[in-house]
Amino acid sequence: MSDEHKPIPELDSIIAGSEQEFKKKHHIAGKTEDWLGKNFKQYDVVKKLGQGAMAEVFQIYHPGLSKHFALKLTGSSLDKVGTLSDQDSKRFLREARVSAKLKHPNIVSVIDNGTKDGREYLVMDYVEGMTLDDYIAKKKPSFNACLKIIAKIADALSHAHKQAIIHRDLKPGNVMMEGDEPMLMDFGLAKPVDVDTSFTQMGTVLGTPSYMAPEQAQGRIDEIDARSDVYGLGAILYYMLTGKAPFERKVVMATLMAVVREDVVPPSGHNADVPDEVEALCLKALQKNPQNRFQSTDEMAMHIHAYLNPQGAQAAAVNRATMVQKTGDTVIGKEQSATVAPGKRVKDSGALAKYVVKKELAKGGMGVVYVAEDPKLQRTVAIKILHSRQHATDKENARFIKEARMAAKLSHGRIVTVYEVGECEEGYFIAMEYFQAKDLEQLIKAREKFFQQDIKYSCGVAIKILEGMQHAHENNVLHRDLKPANILVRDKDLKITDFGLATDTNATASGKKIFMGTPMYCSPEQMKCLPLDPRADLYSIGIILYEMLTGTVPFTGKSFDQLAAKISKRPPKPPTKINSKIPRDLENIILTALSKNKEDRYADANDFKLDLQRFLLGKPIYAKPPSALAQISRTLQSSKMGIIAAVAIIAIFWMVSSFMASSAATKQRQDELDGKIDQVNKWLEEANEYKQKGNFFEAIKLAQNAKKVISSEEFQVLADEFVPFIPEVDEFLEPTVSLRDIRLKRALKDLKKLRTENRWAKIRKEVMKVKLLDAENSYVKELETFLNSDHLELVLSVTPRDAEYRVYGISDSKIILFDKVLHSGKVDSPIDLTQDKWYMLEVVKENYFTVRKFLFAGRESKSVYVSINMVSQGDYPNYRNMTYIPSAKVALGPKRPLPRRKKVRFPLGTSSRQINHFLIDRYEVSNKEYRQYLVETGKVKQPSYIPKTWKKGKIPRKRENHPVVGISWAHALEYAEHYGKDLPTSAQMELAALGTDGRRYPWGDLSAVTDNGKLSYKKEFIYLTQPRVYTTVAVDTVNKDVSPFGIHHLGGNVREWTKTDGKIRIKGRGVVEFYVTRGAHFQKNCFETDQYPLWAYKGKDYSPYVGFRCVKNLAGGK
């Protein structure tokens, strides 16, 4: 076996084995193909992925890196020599060179290329997923999800364009989906702007016709630029929205002609659900004239983000603005040395022979780093070579290989990429991305004040580190040695390097307890050699952010043990004590990351990053200050304040002081010191007792007394004389919580309780008291701003809890603005309302009756508490088509004086009544429904039950769906009771029609009466289209006279029977019993009566103007 293919000894066990072991290792089942298990250079061939006209693609495995890749090989099989034309060969090589220049999270990276047995090949990252067109067919993502994918592809294209590379073959088949992440690939037709295009002649059409830009379809090569890719991106978006390409014809030439000459059918022509804004964005990208398109993919992405997040559109700008400082040049490595002359190839006959050394970067204890050139891929790399095997220990070899494996798992724009690992004559080597930059440690030392003053820049650096580490953690990789020296920064870019101590999260609990890392940046659990998880890296990032903002690390020590004790037990000094410009919220974020208990830190890097972004955007953060209880516990438990610890300290003091006592004066001073120590010990014992009882006030008082003694000048003099190390005791006794902090916590707790009790007068007084304790408290500031505003909060309690709510405004004319939702979402937090306004609250949930409720935001309180128990439709399965009316208190009677010329038929006083919740028919009972009832009950042949308006017992022609009229009150009641319902009361009808906001008509206060008193008939009220229409309209006719609860025709069509009865004395007729009817009818509408009408009829009356609808009274009050 040649040196080039010689396996790494430590990896023999991985790559050895039979074909069955190979299949088991790669999870391959079924029949073995003839090429399975063959070797291709240092790779094992796993399976064939696909084949095209020019090349085949295989899945391959690199034993040394323990990683899968994709192999693109020219020809038709692994054993045959490919026969490519000169142009195809040039394009294949160009794809390799172009792709090698691009490093982006959403671009498939090229790792290697070359020629083997006369066949050209590319080795690329292996993406486990499906193409975008398959993803669309199977997943059917939402419009917003489609836009997010397009935005990520746009960002990848922007990266390519900045490298002067145009893709030219954008289509769904060239986008792989890894989960929900798009990966752009196949740069075979990519056009470097400054490349020689002699083998692509003017007029030559390259690309996929259905997705290419007009200038590309016409072969105008010199006009193809980044805007051509904008068109291709728009064509992909069009496909995602419609399932079709913008132009598809049976003949290629016809497709090309359509691309150039025809207008594209708008996406809504294929999919009517496409939002207007999304369609406009897509069509702008597909403009024929490049000048009319987005001028860059960045501009297109900006519009997408603005559509997806209108209120947070500045987030991306903030993140981009956080890293704008130029930082100079340096490279990976520190120490200087030279072993290979510049301009010469690495002296090796194996895998390193293809590299040409440009210069040597650094040399350390384990090896040397060079800058080299890969002539084939035309890219610069950094090569790290371990010292020859005879000089390197087994531990160094293992660590070197481990670094390569861990880093090779990762492919992210914030992490230095490993291209290759193997063995050469000088030792083991790693070929990695060359990133010319300065490390963060150098920058902090050189520009300390800049980092401390530009807080946004420092936060931006931390955010980029977190982005890279989130990717590492998702791949089960812990860094374990994050520090400024391992962070490379160049202009707006940043990369994490040196994964030499990295480990797999699944293997951190095993092995010997050996400390590894840089102590000043290690978490408490890492200092104790305990099992680690990603939160250990988050602690290190918190230290890095702390150092950028303060110029120092939180903990230092003269020895490892001293430093370990501080990291494990002492709280970090608040950053604001060092740099007063640090905002309180940012301090809370840092201290959360630096929590001793990893359970109190952020759950993952993404949570940490999101909190920093919320801080930069001025939004409330999730990190909270450490509670007073936690700080007291830490002070009394972790700070050597227990009885045993105190006794131990005293014993040391006593032994040392006794040993040094040599005179009476010395003895006196020693006794004085002992007395003070005894007093401190006594206080600490009592503090522990109080702590056990939960009396933290007294515990803190005693801790403060002990602190005063220990920190007094007199005690320090005595301590310096007798026990030189006694000042170190101050580190363990320093209280971190004051009585003021505890009082503040209690006051804030009381404030929140008062807020839930709606006691705003008391709250105003308590706010003033809290301000005396902490004038800068964010919660108090927020509360004070709210108290002084014209806003109040709606506190909504709904059963079931997962219901959704919507809040609509109500205009001055009492029109409910259903087309404009003010607030919506799940019921989980208070809702902001403006005072002195009416609102309509709507609560919805599947299989429950929708609830609509009027709300008035008054000034008597800053909170409105609403409790709603929704009614399940499953409890009333036969009444699902009815409308729910919630309980309410109704003011009955005329709402305003009537004109003299208009009279009601009997007197009615104004009164208030509490109405229990009920269900009501949305429409009047129709002729068809009433006839069905007659058939079901066998009354169809009883003349007394036949409506007086029917002719010979039959429904009038074309009146089946009109309201039934001409029936008595008694027959209407019988109908309702037959279906388990009832007739509504007058009060129920008034509540269903007018709600509780004092409206004049069911639809609002809009009147059709002009100033001269004549009717101004409006088309939106169908039965007012002409004067005195002598007919009804169908019950399901949709008009604008709908009541607030969605009940139709309460202001016209027909009057309706109610169950409310009464007596009235009429001259000449004596006392007459009657039943109330409510509403107007087709000849006497609400406009003429100037109110919601009420009339009296005798129970046996039959009127062509009177119909009815039913209600279902519900049990219990809601």
Helices and strands as residue ranges (DSSP letters): G 3-5, G 9-11, H 12-15, H 19-25, E 39-40, E 43-51, E 55-62, E 67-74, H 86-101, E 110-116, E 119-125, E 130-131, H 132-139, H 143-162, E 165-166, G 172-174, E 175-178, E 181-184, E 191-192, G 209-211, H 214-217, G 221-223, H 226-242, H 252-261, G 267-269, H 276-285, G 290-292, H 297-308, G 310-312, H 314-321, G 351-354, E 356-363, E 367-374, E 379-386, H 394-408, E 418-423, E 428-433, E 438-439, H 440-446, H 448-453, H 455-474, E 477-478, G 484-486, E 487-490, E 493-496, E 503-504, G 505-507, G 519-521, H 524-527, H 534-550, H 560-569, G 575-577, H 584-593, G 598-600, H 605-616, H 628-633, I 634-638, H 643-660, H 664-693, H 696-711, H 713-722, G 726-729, H 730-733, H 739-756, H 760-773, H 778-787, E 791-799, E 804-810, E 816-826, E 831-834, E 837-844, E 851-857, E 863-869, G 873-875, G 877-879, E 883-885, E 888-892, E 911-915, E 918-920, H 927-937, G 943-945, H 969-978, H 986-994, G 1022-1024, E 1055-1066, E 1070-1078, H 1086-1089, E 1094-1097, E 1106-1107, E 1111-1113
